[in-house]
Amino acid sequence: MTAISNQPSNISFLSPLGYKFVIKKAPHVNFFVQSVNLPSVSLGQADVDTPFTKIPFPGTRLTFGNLSVTFKVDEDMKNYLEMYNWLKELGFPDNFAQYQSIANRSIYSGEGIFSDATLLITTSAMNPNIEVTFFDCFPVDLSELSFDSASADVEYLTATITFANRRFDIKALP
């Protein structure tokens, strides 16, 4: 085998601009997404002791990192409130009925405790190329909003929502 025959068929680089993110439970957030990360994946390891050294072996459990989505906040704060209310229902700060209202909704409707999300990554020609599906997402952190009347320029507010997820799958599209 020569070095010339070992070349990749596609030498284009992945652009950070070509994507679309959708989470079923948050239609107001979807439109205003500014950035999204593809979380880390890690595999633990088990060390086996020997009289001389520890020998590492691959673990049996994958750990998936958190999904972070940054979005512009709309003037009516509908997208921010969508995330805030979801967190509030999960954390039931006032009474148990808050959690019960979300727990009673169907898990398949996308309106319950969890919601699936999809990150569609495009080619440099903006054609769908890779689909990442996140399973059983739920919010764990919503960033602050900082209002400041001393700014010289108008910098529209952005918020970041962090989701935990059970796992995600990556597949190439035909």
C-alpha positions in Angstrom: 0.0 0.0 0.0 1.5 3.3 -1.0 1.1 6.6 0.9 -0.9 8.1 -1.9 -3.7 5.5 -1.7 -4.0 6.1 2.0 -5.4 9.6 1.6 -8.8 10.6 2.9 -11.6 11.0 0.4 -12.8 14.3 1.9 -10.2 16.9 2.9 -12.7 19.6 3.8 -12.6 20.8 7.4 -15.6 21.0 9.7 -17.0 24.5 10.0 -18.4 25.7 13.4 -21.0 27.7 11.5 -23.0 24.9 9.9 -25.5 23.4 12.3 -29.1 23.5 13.4 -30.2 22.6 17.0 -33.7 21.5 18.0 -35.0 20.5 21.4 -38.6 19.4 21.3 -39.7 21.0 24.5 -38.2 24.4 23.7 -39.5 25.8 20.4 -38.7 29.4 21.4 -35.1 28.6 22.2 -34.5 26.7 18.9 -34.8 29.8 16.8 -32.4 31.9 18.8 -29.6 29.4 19.3 -26.1 31.0 19.0 -23.9 28.1 19.9 -24.1 24.5 21.0 -21.4 22.1 22.1 -20.9 18.4 21.3 -20.2 17.1 24.8 -17.3 15.0 25.9 -17.4 11.2 26.2 -15.2 9.4 28.6 -14.6 5.7 29.4 -13.4 4.8 32.9 -10.6 2.4 33.4 -10.0 -0.4 35.9 -6.5 -0.8 37.2 -5.3 -4.4 38.0 -2.6 -4.7 40.6 0.3 -6.9 39.9 3.4 -7.4 42.1 5.3 -5.0 39.8 2.9 -2.4 38.5 -0.8 -1.5 37.9 -2.1 -2.6 34.5 -4.9 -0.4 33.1 -7.9 -2.1 31.4 -10.8 -0.4 29.7 -13.8 0.3 31.9 -17.3 -0.8 31.2 -19.2 2.5 31.6 -19.3 5.5 29.3 -19.9 9.0 30.8 -21.4 11.6 28.6 -20.7 15.3 29.4 -23.3 18.0 29.6 -24.8 19.8 26.6 -24.5 23.6 26.7 -26.7 25.8 24.5 -26.3 29.6 24.2 -29.2 31.6 22.9 -30.2 35.2 22.4 -33.0 36.2 24.7 -36.0 37.5 22.9 -37.7 40.8 24.0 -40.6 39.0 25.7 -38.2 36.6 27.4 -40.3 33.7 26.1 -37.3 31.5 25.5 -35.7 32.3 28.8 -39.0 31.6 30.6 -39.3 28.3 28.8 -36.1 27.1 30.4 -36.8 28.8 33.7 -40.2 27.2 34.0 -38.8 23.8 33.1 -36.2 24.1 35.8 -38.7 25.4 38.3 -41.0 22.4 37.7 -38.1 20.0 38.1 -37.0 21.6 41.3 -40.4 22.2 42.9 -39.3 25.2 45.0 -42.8 26.0 46.4 -44.7 22.7 46.6 -44.7 19.1 45.4 -47.5 19.8 42.9 -45.0 21.7 40.7 -43.1 18.5 40.0 -46.2 16.4 39.8 -47.5 18.6 36.9 -44.5 17.8 34.8 -44.2 14.2 35.9 -47.7 13.4 34.8 -47.1 14.4 31.2 -46.3 11.7 28.7 -42.6 11.0 28.2 -43.3 10.6 24.4 -44.9 14.0 24.0 -41.7 16.0 24.7 -43.6 17.9 27.4 -42.6 15.7 30.4 -39.5 15.7 32.6 -37.2 14.8 29.7 -36.9 15.9 26.1 -34.8 14.6 23.2 -32.7 17.1 21.2 -31.0 17.0 17.8 -27.9 18.7 16.5 -27.8 18.6 12.7 -24.3 19.3 11.4 -23.9 20.4 7.8 -21.2 20.3 5.2 -19.4 23.4 3.9 -22.2 23.5 1.2 -24.8 23.6 4.1 -26.1 20.2 3.3 -27.1 17.9 6.2 -24.2 15.6 7.0 -24.2 14.4 10.6 -27.1 14.0 13.0 -26.4 13.9 16.8 -29.4 12.8 18.9 -29.4 13.5 22.6 -31.6 11.3 24.7 -33.5 12.2 27.8 -32.2 15.8 28.2 -33.2 17.9 31.2 -31.9 21.3 32.3 -29.4 21.6 35.2 -28.2 25.2 34.9 -29.5 28.4 33.5 -27.1 31.3 33.3 -27.7 34.8 34.7 -28.9 37.8 32.7 -26.9 41.0 33.4 -28.7 44.3 32.7 -26.3 47.2 32.5 -27.3 50.8 31.6 -23.7 52.0 31.5 -22.9 50.1 28.2 -22.0 52.4 25.3 -23.3 49.9 22.7 -26.4 47.7 22.9 -25.3 44.2 23.4 -28.3 42.0 23.3 -28.6 39.5 26.2 -27.7 35.9 25.8 -28.3 33.0 28.2 -26.7 29.6 28.4 -28.7 26.5 29.4 -26.9 23.4 30.4 -28.5 20.0 29.9 -27.7 16.6 31.4 -28.5 13.7 29.1 -28.5 10.0 29.3 -26.5 9.5 26.1 -26.1 10.7 22.6 -25.8 8.9 19.2 -23.9 10.2 16.2 -24.8 9.0 12.7 -23.8 10.0 9.2 -26.6 11.0 6.9 -26.9 9.5 3.4 
